[in-house]
Amino acid sequence: MEPYDEALNFTVWGMDNERLAYDDAVSEKRRIIPQQVRDLIEGILNHERSTEFQVLERDAQDDLSMDFERTHTCKPFRSCYLE
């Protein structure tokens, strides 16, 4: 029978605890990171959609104001030549 090696026993248990801690950290990251990526992508898409809506609204307002200016400030074509 071999003699009991206390130093070896502490080393083995220490390595086992490190492995368990590493496995725990990896499993935690596997749970959290996909959720963070999903939330980030949703945030980007929501921001993009809201920005597109704001641009479309602004363009529609610009078109209306241009139409209003064209119809109320421009002189008829012939009046330019008659003056």
mmCIF file of the N, C-alpha and C atoms, coordinates in Angstrom:
data_MODEL
# 
_entry.id   MODEL 
# 
loop_
_atom_site.group_PDB 
_atom_site.id 
_atom_site.type_symbol 
_atom_site.label_atom_id 
_atom_site.label_alt_id 
_atom_site.label_comp_id 
_atom_site.label_asym_id 
_atom_site.label_entity_id 
_atom_site.label_seq_id 
_atom_site.pdbx_PDB_ins_code 
_atom_site.Cartn_x 
_atom_site.Cartn_y 
_atom_site.Cartn_z 
_atom_site.occupancy 
_atom_site.B_iso_or_equiv 
_atom_site.pdbx_formal_charge 
_atom_site.auth_seq_id 
_atom_site.auth_comp_id 
_atom_site.auth_asym_id 
_atom_site.auth_atom_id 
_atom_site.pdbx_PDB_model_num 
ATOM 1   N N  . MET A 1 1  ? 0.827   -1.169 0.000   1.00 0.00 ? 1  MET A N  1 
ATOM 2   C CA . MET A 1 1  ? 0.000   0.000  0.000   1.00 0.00 ? 1  MET A CA 1 
ATOM 3   C C  . MET A 1 1  ? 0.882   1.247  0.000   1.00 0.00 ? 1  MET A C  1 
ATOM 4   N N  . GLU A 1 2  ? 0.458   2.223  -0.798  1.00 0.00 ? 2  GLU A N  1 
ATOM 5   C CA . GLU A 1 2  ? 1.236   3.451  -0.889  1.00 0.00 ? 2  GLU A CA 1 
ATOM 6   C C  . GLU A 1 2  ? 0.932   4.363  0.294   1.00 0.00 ? 2  GLU A C  1 
ATOM 7   N N  . PRO A 1 3  ? 1.928   5.133  0.677   1.00 0.00 ? 3  PRO A N  1 
ATOM 8   C CA . PRO A 1 3  ? 1.683   6.073  1.765   1.00 0.00 ? 3  PRO A CA 1 
ATOM 9   C C  . PRO A 1 3  ? 0.773   7.215  1.294   1.00 0.00 ? 3  PRO A C  1 
ATOM 10  N N  . TYR A 1 4  ? 0.039   7.796  2.218   1.00 0.00 ? 4  TYR A N  1 
ATOM 11  C CA . TYR A 1 4  ? -0.886  8.895  1.902   1.00 0.00 ? 4  TYR A CA 1 
ATOM 12  C C  . TYR A 1 4  ? -0.071  10.155 1.661   1.00 0.00 ? 4  TYR A C  1 
ATOM 13  N N  . ASP A 1 5  ? -0.331  10.815 0.513   1.00 0.00 ? 5  ASP A N  1 
ATOM 14  C CA . ASP A 1 5  ? 0.382   12.047 0.171   1.00 0.00 ? 5  ASP A CA 1 
ATOM 15  C C  . ASP A 1 5  ? -0.598  13.210 0.298   1.00 0.00 ? 5  ASP A C  1 
ATOM 16  N N  . GLU A 1 6  ? -0.451  13.941 1.377   1.00 0.00 ? 6  GLU A N  1 
ATOM 17  C CA . GLU A 1 6  ? -1.380  15.042 1.647   1.00 0.00 ? 6  GLU A CA 1 
ATOM 18  C C  . GLU A 1 6  ? -1.230  16.179 0.633   1.00 0.00 ? 6  GLU A C  1 
ATOM 19  N N  . ALA A 1 7  ? -0.035  16.488 0.236   1.00 0.00 ? 7  ALA A N  1 
ATOM 20  C CA . ALA A 1 7  ? 0.192   17.559 -0.746  1.00 0.00 ? 7  ALA A CA 1 
ATOM 21  C C  . ALA A 1 7  ? -0.469  17.216 -2.080  1.00 0.00 ? 7  ALA A C  1 
ATOM 22  N N  . LEU A 1 8  ? -0.335  15.962 -2.500  1.00 0.00 ? 8  LEU A N  1 
ATOM 23  C CA . LEU A 1 8  ? -0.967  15.525 -3.742  1.00 0.00 ? 8  LEU A CA 1 
ATOM 24  C C  . LEU A 1 8  ? -2.485  15.607 -3.625  1.00 0.00 ? 8  LEU A C  1 
ATOM 25  N N  . ASN A 1 9  ? -3.027  15.247 -2.495  1.00 0.00 ? 9  ASN A N  1 
ATOM 26  C CA . ASN A 1 9  ? -4.464  15.310 -2.266  1.00 0.00 ? 9  ASN A CA 1 
ATOM 27  C C  . ASN A 1 9  ? -4.966  16.756 -2.378  1.00 0.00 ? 9  ASN A C  1 
ATOM 28  N N  . PHE A 1 10 ? -4.242  17.703 -1.772  1.00 0.00 ? 10 PHE A N  1 
ATOM 29  C CA . PHE A 1 10 ? -4.638  19.111 -1.862  1.00 0.00 ? 10 PHE A CA 1 
ATOM 30  C C  . PHE A 1 10 ? -4.562  19.610 -3.309  1.00 0.00 ? 10 PHE A C  1 
ATOM 31  N N  . THR A 1 11 ? -3.548  19.166 -4.038  1.00 0.00 ? 11 THR A N  1 
ATOM 32  C CA . THR A 1 11 ? -3.395  19.569 -5.438  1.00 0.00 ? 11 THR A CA 1 
ATOM 33  C C  . THR A 1 11 ? -4.555  19.048 -6.277  1.00 0.00 ? 11 THR A C  1 
ATOM 34  N N  . VAL A 1 12 ? -4.904  17.798 -6.079  1.00 0.00 ? 12 VAL A N  1 
ATOM 35  C CA . VAL A 1 12 ? -5.996  17.193 -6.852  1.00 0.00 ? 12 VAL A CA 1 
ATOM 36  C C  . VAL A 1 12 ? -7.312  17.895 -6.547  1.00 0.00 ? 12 VAL A C  1 
ATOM 37  N N  . TRP A 1 13 ? -7.604  18.114 -5.280  1.00 0.00 ? 13 TRP A N  1 
ATOM 38  C CA . TRP A 1 13 ? -8.858  18.791 -4.922  1.00 0.00 ? 13 TRP A CA 1 
ATOM 39  C C  . TRP A 1 13 ? -8.865  20.251 -5.378  1.00 0.00 ? 13 TRP A C  1 
ATOM 40  N N  . GLY A 1 14 ? -7.715  20.893 -5.335  1.00 0.00 ? 14 GLY A N  1 
ATOM 41  C CA . GLY A 1 14 ? -7.615  22.270 -5.827  1.00 0.00 ? 14 GLY A CA 1 
ATOM 42  C C  . GLY A 1 14 ? -7.900  22.349 -7.327  1.00 0.00 ? 14 GLY A C  1 
ATOM 43  N N  . MET A 1 15 ? -7.345  21.404 -8.079  1.00 0.00 ? 15 MET A N  1 
ATOM 44  C CA . MET A 1 15 ? -7.596  21.370 -9.526  1.00 0.00 ? 15 MET A CA 1 
ATOM 45  C C  . MET A 1 15 ? -9.062  21.059 -9.817  1.00 0.00 ? 15 MET A C  1 
ATOM 46  N N  . ASP A 1 16 ? -9.645  20.186 -9.011  1.00 0.00 ? 16 ASP A N  1 
ATOM 47  C CA . ASP A 1 16 ? -11.055 19.859 -9.189  1.00 0.00 ? 16 ASP A CA 1 
ATOM 48  C C  . ASP A 1 16 ? -11.931 21.087 -8.926  1.00 0.00 ? 16 ASP A C  1 
ATOM 49  N N  . ASN A 1 17 ? -11.602 21.859 -7.891  1.00 0.00 ? 17 ASN A N  1 
ATOM 50  C CA . ASN A 1 17 ? -12.359 23.085 -7.600  1.00 0.00 ? 17 ASN A CA 1 
ATOM 51  C C  . ASN A 1 17 ? -12.200 24.116 -8.721  1.00 0.00 ? 17 ASN A C  1 
ATOM 52  N N  . GLU A 1 18 ? -11.002 24.225 -9.284  1.00 0.00 ? 18 GLU A N  1 
ATOM 53  C CA . GLU A 1 18 ? -10.786 25.135 -10.413 1.00 0.00 ? 18 GLU A CA 1 
ATOM 54  C C  . GLU A 1 18 ? -11.624 24.709 -11.619 1.00 0.00 ? 18 GLU A C  1 
ATOM 55  N N  . ARG A 1 19 ? -11.668 23.403 -11.878 1.00 0.00 ? 19 ARG A N  1 
ATOM 56  C CA . ARG A 1 19 ? -12.464 22.894 -13.001 1.00 0.00 ? 19 ARG A CA 1 
ATOM 57  C C  . ARG A 1 19 ? -13.939 23.200 -12.798 1.00 0.00 ? 19 ARG A C  1 
ATOM 58  N N  . LEU A 1 20 ? -14.430 23.002 -11.579 1.00 0.00 ? 20 LEU A N  1 
ATOM 59  C CA . LEU A 1 20 ? -15.838 23.307 -11.299 1.00 0.00 ? 20 LEU A CA 1 
ATOM 60  C C  . LEU A 1 20 ? -16.137 24.798 -11.460 1.00 0.00 ? 20 LEU A C  1 
ATOM 61  N N  . ALA A 1 21 ? -15.225 25.639 -10.994 1.00 0.00 ? 21 ALA A N  1 
ATOM 62  C CA . ALA A 1 21 ? -15.416 27.085 -11.137 1.00 0.00 ? 21 ALA A CA 1 
ATOM 63  C C  . ALA A 1 21 ? -15.413 27.485 -12.615 1.00 0.00 ? 21 ALA A C  1 
ATOM 64  N N  . TYR A 1 22 ? -14.503 26.881 -13.396 1.00 0.00 ? 22 TYR A N  1 
ATOM 65  C CA . TYR A 1 22 ? -14.439 27.162 -14.830 1.00 0.00 ? 22 TYR A CA 1 
ATOM 66  C C  . TYR A 1 22 ? -15.722 26.709 -15.526 1.00 0.00 ? 22 TYR A C  1 
ATOM 67  N N  . ASP A 1 23 ? -16.190 25.514 -15.208 1.00 0.00 ? 23 ASP A N  1 
ATOM 68  C CA . ASP A 1 23 ? -17.432 25.013 -15.802 1.00 0.00 ? 23 ASP A CA 1 
ATOM 69  C C  . ASP A 1 23 ? -18.613 25.914 -15.446 1.00 0.00 ? 23 ASP A C  1 
ATOM 70  N N  . ASP A 1 24 ? -18.640 26.389 -14.210 1.00 0.00 ? 24 ASP A N  1 
ATOM 71  C CA . ASP A 1 24 ? -19.713 27.286 -13.776 1.00 0.00 ? 24 ASP A CA 1 
ATOM 72  C C  . ASP A 1 24 ? -19.654 28.607 -14.554 1.00 0.00 ? 24 ASP A C  1 
ATOM 73  N N  . ALA A 1 25 ? -18.451 29.157 -14.727 1.00 0.00 ? 25 ALA A N  1 
ATOM 74  C CA . ALA A 1 25 ? -18.300 30.418 -15.469 1.00 0.00 ? 25 ALA A CA 1 
ATOM 75  C C  . ALA A 1 25 ? -18.722 30.247 -16.930 1.00 0.00 ? 25 ALA A C  1 
ATOM 76  N N  . VAL A 1 26 ? -18.332 29.142 -17.541 1.00 0.00 ? 26 VAL A N  1 
ATOM 77  C CA . VAL A 1 26 ? -18.694 28.885 -18.939 1.00 0.00 ? 26 VAL A CA 1 
ATOM 78  C C  . VAL A 1 26 ? -20.204 28.730 -19.080 1.00 0.00 ? 26 VAL A C  1 
ATOM 79  N N  . SER A 1 27 ? -20.814 27.974 -18.180 1.00 0.00 ? 27 SER A N  1 
ATOM 80  C CA . SER A 1 27 ? -22.270 27.785 -18.280 1.00 0.00 ? 27 SER A CA 1 
ATOM 81  C C  . SER A 1 27 ? -23.018 29.094 -18.049 1.00 0.00 ? 27 SER A C  1 
ATOM 82  N N  . GLU A 1 28 ? -22.515 29.928 -17.157 1.00 0.00 ? 28 GLU A N  1 
ATOM 83  C CA . GLU A 1 28 ? -23.146 31.242 -16.915 1.00 0.00 ? 28 GLU A CA 1 
ATOM 84  C C  . GLU A 1 28 ? -23.055 32.107 -18.174 1.00 0.00 ? 28 GLU A C  1 
ATOM 85  N N  . LYS A 1 29 ? -21.892 32.115 -18.810 1.00 0.00 ? 29 LYS A N  1 
ATOM 86  C CA . LYS A 1 29 ? -21.734 32.894 -20.045 1.00 0.00 ? 29 LYS A CA 1 
ATOM 87  C C  . LYS A 1 29 ? -22.615 32.357 -21.161 1.00 0.00 ? 29 LYS A C  1 
ATOM 88  N N  . ARG A 1 30 ? -22.774 31.055 -21.238 1.00 0.00 ? 30 ARG A N  1 
ATOM 89  C CA . ARG A 1 30 ? -23.632 30.464 -22.276 1.00 0.00 ? 30 ARG A CA 1 
ATOM 90  C C  . ARG A 1 30 ? -25.090 30.835 -22.075 1.00 0.00 ? 30 ARG A C  1 
ATOM 91  N N  . ARG A 1 31 ? -25.482 31.104 -20.840 1.00 0.00 ? 31 ARG A N  1 
ATOM 92  C CA . ARG A 1 31 ? -26.868 31.526 -20.577 1.00 0.00 ? 31 ARG A CA 1 
ATOM 93  C C  . ARG A 1 31 ? -27.053 33.015 -20.830 1.00 0.00 ? 31 ARG A C  1 
ATOM 94  N N  . ILE A 1 32 ? -26.103 33.823 -20.424 1.00 0.00 ? 32 ILE A N  1 
ATOM 95  C CA . ILE A 1 32 ? -26.265 35.275 -20.433 1.00 0.00 ? 32 ILE A CA 1 
ATOM 96  C C  . ILE A 1 32 ? -25.958 35.896 -21.796 1.00 0.00 ? 32 ILE A C  1 
ATOM 97  N N  . ILE A 1 33 ? -24.886 35.498 -22.437 1.00 0.00 ? 33 ILE A N  1 
ATOM 98  C CA . ILE A 1 33 ? -24.436 36.168 -23.664 1.00 0.00 ? 33 ILE A CA 1 
ATOM 99  C C  . ILE A 1 33 ? -25.467 36.089 -24.793 1.00 0.00 ? 33 ILE A C  1 
ATOM 100 N N  . PRO A 1 34 ? -26.115 34.943 -25.060 1.00 0.00 ? 34 PRO A N  1 
ATOM 101 C CA . PRO A 1 34 ? -27.134 34.945 -26.120 1.00 0.00 ? 34 PRO A CA 1 
ATOM 102 C C  . PRO A 1 34 ? -28.292 35.916 -25.830 1.00 0.00 ? 34 PRO A C  1 
ATOM 103 N N  . GLN A 1 35 ? -28.676 36.036 -24.562 1.00 0.00 ? 35 GLN A N  1 
ATOM 104 C CA . GLN A 1 35 ? -29.731 36.995 -24.208 1.00 0.00 ? 35 GLN A CA 1 
ATOM 105 C C  . GLN A 1 35 ? -29.259 38.421 -24.453 1.00 0.00 ? 35 GLN A C  1 
ATOM 106 N N  . GLN A 1 36 ? -28.014 38.717 -24.102 1.00 0.00 ? 36 GLN A N  1 
ATOM 107 C CA . GLN A 1 36 ? -27.477 40.055 -24.325 1.00 0.00 ? 36 GLN A CA 1 
ATOM 108 C C  . GLN A 1 36 ? -27.397 40.376 -25.816 1.00 0.00 ? 36 GLN A C  1 
ATOM 109 N N  . VAL A 1 37 ? -26.984 39.402 -26.613 1.00 0.00 ? 37 VAL A N  1 
ATOM 110 C CA . VAL A 1 37 ? -26.907 39.605 -28.062 1.00 0.00 ? 37 VAL A CA 1 
ATOM 111 C C  . VAL A 1 37 ? -28.301 39.843 -28.633 1.00 0.00 ? 37 VAL A C  1 
ATOM 112 N N  . ARG A 1 38 ? -29.285 39.033 -28.200 1.00 0.00 ? 38 ARG A N  1 
ATOM 113 C CA . ARG A 1 38 ? -30.653 39.208 -28.662 1.00 0.00 ? 38 ARG A CA 1 
ATOM 114 C C  . ARG A 1 38 ? -31.188 40.593 -28.296 1.00 0.00 ? 38 ARG A C  1 
ATOM 115 N N  . ASP A 1 39 ? -30.947 41.029 -27.050 1.00 0.00 ? 39 ASP A N  1 
ATOM 116 C CA . ASP A 1 39 ? -31.412 42.339 -26.617 1.00 0.00 ? 39 ASP A CA 1 
ATOM 117 C C  . ASP A 1 39 ? -30.732 43.457 -27.401 1.00 0.00 ? 39 ASP A C  1 
ATOM 118 N N  . LEU A 1 40 ? -29.441 43.297 -27.675 1.00 0.00 ? 40 LEU A N  1 
ATOM 119 C CA . LEU A 1 40 ? -28.711 44.294 -28.445 1.00 0.00 ? 40 LEU A CA 1 
ATOM 120 C C  . LEU A 1 40 ? -29.261 44.401 -29.860 1.00 0.00 ? 40 LEU A C  1 
ATOM 121 N N  . ILE A 1 41 ? -29.491 43.270 -30.511 1.00 0.00 ? 41 ILE A N  1 
ATOM 122 C CA . ILE A 1 41 ? -30.029 43.279 -31.880 1.00 0.00 ? 41 ILE A CA 1 
ATOM 123 C C  . ILE A 1 41 ? -31.426 43.880 -31.908 1.00 0.00 ? 41 ILE A C  1 
ATOM 124 N N  . GLU A 1 42 ? -32.270 43.534 -30.923 1.00 0.00 ? 42 GLU A N  1 
ATOM 125 C CA . GLU A 1 42 ? -33.615 44.119 -30.863 1.00 0.00 ? 42 GLU A CA 1 
ATOM 126 C C  . GLU A 1 42 ? -33.538 45.623 -30.677 1.00 0.00 ? 42 GLU A C  1 
ATOM 127 N N  . GLY A 1 43 ? -32.639 46.079 -29.830 1.00 0.00 ? 43 GLY A N  1 
ATOM 128 C CA . GLY A 1 43 ? -32.473 47.518 -29.615 1.00 0.00 ? 43 GLY A CA 1 
ATOM 129 C C  . GLY A 1 43 ? -32.038 48.236 -30.878 1.00 0.00 ? 43 GLY A C  1 
ATOM 130 N N  . ILE A 1 44 ? -31.100 47.638 -31.599 1.00 0.00 ? 44 ILE A N  1 
ATOM 131 C CA . ILE A 1 44 ? -30.628 48.242 -32.849 1.00 0.00 ? 44 ILE A CA 1 
ATOM 132 C C  . ILE A 1 44 ? -31.764 48.298 -33.866 1.00 0.00 ? 44 ILE A C  1 
ATOM 133 N N  . LEU A 1 45 ? -32.509 47.213 -34.006 1.00 0.00 ? 45 LEU A N  1 
ATOM 134 C CA . LEU A 1 45 ? -33.610 47.185 -34.976 1.00 0.00 ? 45 LEU A CA 1 
ATOM 135 C C  . LEU A 1 45 ? -34.711 48.172 -34.595 1.00 0.00 ? 45 LEU A C  1 
ATOM 136 N N  . ASN A 1 46 ? -35.040 48.272 -33.304 1.00 0.00 ? 46 ASN A N  1 
ATOM 137 C CA . ASN A 1 46 ? -36.050 49.238 -32.867 1.00 0.00 ? 46 ASN A CA 1 
ATOM 138 C C  . ASN A 1 46 ? -35.597 50.665 -33.139 1.00 0.00 ? 46 ASN A C  1 
ATOM 139 N N  . HIS A 1 47 ? -34.327 50.943 -32.879 1.00 0.00 ? 47 HIS A N  1 
ATOM 140 C CA . HIS A 1 47 ? -33.794 52.281 -33.158 1.00 0.00 ? 47 HIS A CA 1 
ATOM 141 C C  . HIS A 1 47 ? -33.834 52.576 -34.655 1.00 0.00 ? 47 HIS A C  1 
ATOM 142 N N  . GLU A 1 48 ? -33.475 51.585 -35.457 1.00 0.00 ? 48 GLU A N  1 
ATOM 143 C CA . GLU A 1 48 ? -33.494 51.756 -36.910 1.00 0.00 ? 48 GLU A CA 1 
ATOM 144 C C  . GLU A 1 48 ? -34.919 52.025 -37.407 1.00 0.00 ? 48 GLU A C  1 
ATOM 145 N N  . ARG A 1 49 ? -35.880 51.260 -36.884 1.00 0.00 ? 49 ARG A N  1 
ATOM 146 C CA . ARG A 1 49 ? -37.279 51.461 -37.300 1.00 0.00 ? 49 ARG A CA 1 
ATOM 147 C C  . ARG A 1 49 ? -37.785 52.830 -36.893 1.00 0.00 ? 49 ARG A C  1 
ATOM 148 N N  . SER A 1 50 ? -37.479 53.265 -35.686 1.00 0.00 ? 50 SER A N  1 
ATOM 149 C CA . SER A 1 50 ? -37.956 54.583 -35.242 1.00 0.00 ? 50 SER A CA 1 
ATOM 150 C C  . SER A 1 50 ? -37.306 55.694 -36.057 1.00 0.00 ? 50 SER A C  1 
ATOM 151 N N  . THR A 1 51 ? -36.034 55.517 -36.406 1.00 0.00 ? 51 THR A N  1 
ATOM 152 C CA . THR A 1 51 ? -35.348 56.518 -37.220 1.00 0.00 ? 51 THR A CA 1 
ATOM 153 C C  . THR A 1 51 ? -35.953 56.574 -38.618 1.00 0.00 ? 51 THR A C  1 
ATOM 154 N N  . GLU A 1 52 ? -36.253 55.421 -39.202 1.00 0.00 ? 52 GLU A N  1 
ATOM 155 C CA . GLU A 1 52 ? -36.877 55.398 -40.524 1.00 0.00 ? 52 GLU A CA 1 
ATOM 156 C C  . GLU A 1 52 ? -38.236 56.093 -40.479 1.00 0.00 ? 52 GLU A C  1 
ATOM 157 N N  . PHE A 1 53 ? -38.994 55.856 -39.433 1.00 0.00 ? 53 PHE A N  1 
ATOM 158 C CA . PHE A 1 53 ? -40.310 56.483 -39.295 1.00 0.00 ? 53 PHE A CA 1 
ATOM 159 C C  . PHE A 1 53 ? -40.164 57.990 -39.179 1.00 0.00 ? 53 PHE A C  1 
ATOM 160 N N  . GLN A 1 54 ? -39.173 58.458 -38.412 1.00 0.00 ? 54 GLN A N  1 
ATOM 161 C CA . GLN A 1 54 ? -38.954 59.894 -38.271 1.00 0.00 ? 54 GLN A CA 1 
ATOM 162 C C  . GLN A 1 54 ? -38.543 60.517 -39.599 1.00 0.00 ? 54 GLN A C  1 
ATOM 163 N N  . VAL A 1 55 ? -37.691 59.828 -40.354 1.00 0.00 ? 55 VAL A N  1 
ATOM 164 C CA . VAL A 1 55 ? -37.259 60.357 -41.652 1.00 0.00 ? 55 VAL A CA 1 
ATOM 165 C C  . VAL A 1 55 ? -38.447 60.410 -42.607 1.00 0.00 ? 55 VAL A C  1 
ATOM 166 N N  . LEU A 1 56 ? -39.270 59.376 -42.623 1.00 0.00 ? 56 LEU A N  1 
ATOM 167 C CA . LEU A 1 56 ? -40.441 59.372 -43.499 1.00 0.00 ? 56 LEU A CA 1 
ATOM 168 C C  . LEU A 1 56 ? -41.397 60.492 -43.122 1.00 0.00 ? 56 LEU A C  1 
ATOM 169 N N  . GLU A 1 57 ? -41.604 60.711 -41.824 1.00 0.00 ? 57 GLU A N  1 
ATOM 170 C CA . GLU A 1 57 ? -42.477 61.801 -41.385 1.00 0.00 ? 57 GLU A CA 1 
ATOM 171 C C  . GLU A 1 57 ? -41.912 63.145 -41.830 1.00 0.00 ? 57 GLU A C  1 
ATOM 172 N N  . ARG A 1 58 ? -40.608 63.343 -41.627 1.00 0.00 ? 58 ARG A N  1 
ATOM 173 C CA . ARG A 1 58 ? -39.974 64.611 -41.994 1.00 0.00 ? 58 ARG A CA 1 
ATOM 174 C C  . ARG A 1 58 ? -40.062 64.830 -43.505 1.00 0.00 ? 58 ARG A C  1 
ATOM 175 N N  . ASP A 1 59 ? -39.812 63.786 -44.292 1.00 0.00 ? 59 ASP A N  1 
ATOM 176 C CA . ASP A 1 59 ? -39.907 63.925 -45.743 1.00 0.00 ? 59 ASP A CA 1 
ATOM 177 C C  . ASP A 1 59 ? -41.327 64.255 -46.174 1.00 0.00 ? 59 ASP A C  1 
ATOM 178 N N  . ALA A 1 60 ? -42.305 63.641 -45.531 1.00 0.00 ? 60 ALA A N  1 
ATOM 179 C CA . ALA A 1 60 ? -43.696 63.930 -45.871 1.00 0.00 ? 60 ALA A CA 1 
ATOM 180 C C  . ALA A 1 60 ? -44.033 65.376 -45.536 1.00 0.00 ? 60 ALA A C  1 
ATOM 181 N N  . GLN A 1 61 ? -43.556 65.869 -44.409 1.00 0.00 ? 61 GLN A N  1 
ATOM 182 C CA . GLN A 1 61 ? -43.804 67.266 -44.042 1.00 0.00 ? 61 GLN A CA 1 
ATOM 183 C C  . GLN A 1 61 ? -43.091 68.208 -44.996 1.00 0.00 ? 61 GLN A C  1 
ATOM 184 N N  . ASP A 1 62 ? -41.857 67.864 -45.391 1.00 0.00 ? 62 ASP A N  1 
ATOM 185 C CA . ASP A 1 62 ? -41.128 68.695 -46.353 1.00 0.00 ? 62 ASP A CA 1 
ATOM 186 C C  . ASP A 1 62 ? -41.857 68.730 -47.690 1.00 0.00 ? 62 ASP A C  1 
ATOM 187 N N  . ASP A 1 63 ? -42.379 67.597 -48.139 1.00 0.00 ? 63 ASP A N  1 
ATOM 188 C CA . ASP A 1 63 ? -43.112 67.554 -49.397 1.00 0.00 ? 63 ASP A CA 1 
ATOM 189 C C  . ASP A 1 63 ? -44.356 68.429 -49.321 1.00 0.00 ? 63 ASP A C  1 
ATOM 190 N N  . LEU A 1 64 ? -45.056 68.376 -48.203 1.00 0.00 ? 64 LEU A N  1 
ATOM 191 C CA . LEU A 1 64 ? -46.253 69.203 -48.052 1.00 0.00 ? 64 LEU A CA 1 
ATOM 192 C C  . LEU A 1 64 ? -45.895 70.683 -48.036 1.00 0.00 ? 64 LEU A C  1 
ATOM 193 N N  . SER A 1 65 ? -44.832 71.028 -47.336 1.00 0.00 ? 65 SER A N  1 
ATOM 194 C CA . SER A 1 65 ? -44.454 72.443 -47.283 1.00 0.00 ? 65 SER A CA 1 
ATOM 195 C C  . SER A 1 65 ? -43.970 72.917 -48.646 1.00 0.00 ? 65 SER A C  1 
ATOM 196 N N  . MET A 1 66 ? -43.279 72.067 -49.393 1.00 0.00 ? 66 MET A N  1 
ATOM 197 C CA . MET A 1 66 ? -42.851 72.447 -50.738 1.00 0.00 ? 66 MET A CA 1 
ATOM 198 C C  . MET A 1 66 ? -44.058 72.649 -51.649 1.00 0.00 ? 66 MET A C  1 
ATOM 199 N N  . ASP A 1 67 ? -45.009 71.752 -51.564 1.00 0.00 ? 67 ASP A N  1 
ATOM 200 C CA . ASP A 1 67 ? -46.213 71.894 -52.377 1.00 0.00 ? 67 ASP A CA 1 
ATOM 201 C C  . ASP A 1 67 ? -46.941 73.183 -52.015 1.00 0.00 ? 67 ASP A C  1 
ATOM 202 N N  . PHE A 1 68 ? -47.017 73.491 -50.750 1.00 0.00 ? 68 PHE A N  1 
ATOM 203 C CA . PHE A 1 68 ? -47.692 74.707 -50.312 1.00 0.00 ? 68 PHE A CA 1 
ATOM 204 C C  . PHE A 1 68 ? -46.956 75.930 -50.831 1.00 0.00 ? 68 PHE A C  1 
ATOM 205 N N  . GLU A 1 69 ? -45.614 75.941 -50.723 1.00 0.00 ? 69 GLU A N  1 
ATOM 206 C CA . GLU A 1 69 ? -44.823 77.074 -51.206 1.00 0.00 ? 69 GLU A CA 1 
ATOM 207 C C  . GLU A 1 69 ? -44.949 77.212 -52.720 1.00 0.00 ? 69 GLU A C  1 
ATOM 208 N N  . ARG A 1 70 ? -44.920 76.116 -53.433 1.00 0.00 ? 70 ARG A N  1 
ATOM 209 C CA . ARG A 1 70 ? -45.035 76.168 -54.880 1.00 0.00 ? 70 ARG A CA 1 
ATOM 210 C C  . ARG A 1 70 ? -46.367 76.750 -55.323 1.00 0.00 ? 70 ARG A C  1 
ATOM 211 N N  . THR A 1 71 ? -47.423 76.364 -54.667 1.00 0.00 ? 71 THR A N  1 
ATOM 212 C CA . THR A 1 71 ? -48.732 76.815 -55.113 1.00 0.00 ? 71 THR A CA 1 
ATOM 213 C C  . THR A 1 71 ? -49.039 78.232 -54.666 1.00 0.00 ? 71 THR A C  1 
ATOM 214 N N  . HIS A 1 72 ? -48.409 78.718 -53.603 1.00 0.00 ? 72 HIS A N  1 
ATOM 215 C CA . HIS A 1 72 ? -48.763 80.029 -53.074 1.00 0.00 ? 72 HIS A CA 1 
ATOM 216 C C  . HIS A 1 72 ? -47.719 81.105 -53.311 1.00 0.00 ? 72 HIS A C  1 
ATOM 217 N N  . THR A 1 73 ? -46.530 80.783 -53.714 1.00 0.00 ? 73 THR A N  1 
ATOM 218 C CA . THR A 1 73 ? -45.515 81.811 -53.909 1.00 0.00 ? 73 THR A CA 1 
ATOM 219 C C  . THR A 1 73 ? -45.065 81.924 -55.358 1.00 0.00 ? 73 THR A C  1 
ATOM 220 N N  . CYS A 1 74 ? -45.269 80.911 -56.144 1.00 0.00 ? 74 CYS A N  1 
ATOM 221 C CA . CYS A 1 74 ? -44.827 80.961 -57.531 1.00 0.00 ? 74 CYS A CA 1 
ATOM 222 C C  . CYS A 1 74 ? -45.861 81.711 -58.374 1.00 0.00 ? 74 CYS A C  1 
ATOM 223 N N  . LYS A 1 75 ? -45.340 82.457 -59.316 1.00 0.00 ? 75 LYS A N  1 
ATOM 224 C CA . LYS A 1 75 ? -46.221 83.158 -60.248 1.00 0.00 ? 75 LYS A CA 1 
ATOM 225 C C  . LYS A 1 75 ? -46.522 82.235 -61.415 1.00 0.00 ? 75 LYS A C  1 
ATOM 226 N N  . PRO A 1 76 ? -47.589 82.432 -62.064 1.00 0.00 ? 76 PRO A N  1 
ATOM 227 C CA . PRO A 1 76 ? -47.870 81.643 -63.267 1.00 0.00 ? 76 PRO A CA 1 
ATOM 228 C C  . PRO A 1 76 ? -46.766 81.852 -64.302 1.00 0.00 ? 76 PRO A C  1 
ATOM 229 N N  . PHE A 1 77 ? -46.591 80.920 -65.174 1.00 0.00 ? 77 PHE A N  1 
ATOM 230 C CA . PHE A 1 77 ? -45.503 80.941 -66.150 1.00 0.00 ? 77 PHE A CA 1 
ATOM 231 C C  . PHE A 1 77 ? -45.579 82.185 -67.042 1.00 0.00 ? 77 PHE A C  1 
ATOM 232 N N  . ARG A 1 78 ? -46.727 82.551 -67.505 1.00 0.00 ? 78 ARG A N  1 
ATOM 233 C CA . ARG A 1 78 ? -46.852 83.674 -68.442 1.00 0.00 ? 78 ARG A CA 1 
ATOM 234 C C  . ARG A 1 78 ? -46.622 85.011 -67.764 1.00 0.00 ? 78 ARG A C  1 
ATOM 235 N N  . SER A 1 79 ? -46.929 85.111 -66.500 1.00 0.00 ? 79 SER A N  1 
ATOM 236 C CA . SER A 1 79 ? -46.765 86.395 -65.837 1.00 0.00 ? 79 SER A CA 1 
ATOM 237 C C  . SER A 1 79 ? -45.298 86.809 -65.769 1.00 0.00 ? 79 SER A C  1 
ATOM 238 N N  . CYS A 1 80 ? -44.378 85.867 -65.772 1.00 0.00 ? 80 CYS A N  1 
ATOM 239 C CA . CYS A 1 80 ? -42.955 86.195 -65.739 1.00 0.00 ? 80 CYS A CA 1 
ATOM 240 C C  . CYS A 1 80 ? -42.563 86.908 -67.031 1.00 0.00 ? 80 CYS A C  1 
ATOM 241 N N  . TYR A 1 81 ? -43.165 86.535 -68.123 1.00 0.00 ? 81 TYR A N  1 
ATOM 242 C CA . TYR A 1 81 ? -42.803 87.134 -69.401 1.00 0.00 ? 81 TYR A CA 1 
ATOM 243 C C  . TYR A 1 81 ? -43.563 88.422 -69.659 1.00 0.00 ? 81 TYR A C  1 
ATOM 244 N N  . LEU A 1 82 ? -44.667 88.634 -68.999 1.00 0.00 ? 82 LEU A N  1 
ATOM 245 C CA . LEU A 1 82 ? -45.452 89.844 -69.242 1.00 0.00 ? 82 LEU A CA 1 
ATOM 246 C C  . LEU A 1 82 ? -44.918 91.040 -68.480 1.00 0.00 ? 82 LEU A C  1 
ATOM 247 N N  . GLU A 1 83 ? -44.138 90.846 -67.461 1.00 0.00 ? 83 GLU A N  1 
ATOM 248 C CA . GLU A 1 83 ? -43.618 91.969 -66.666 1.00 0.00 ? 83 GLU A CA 1 
ATOM 249 C C  . GLU A 1 83 ? -42.477 92.640 -67.315 1.00 0.00 ? 83 GLU A C  1 
# 
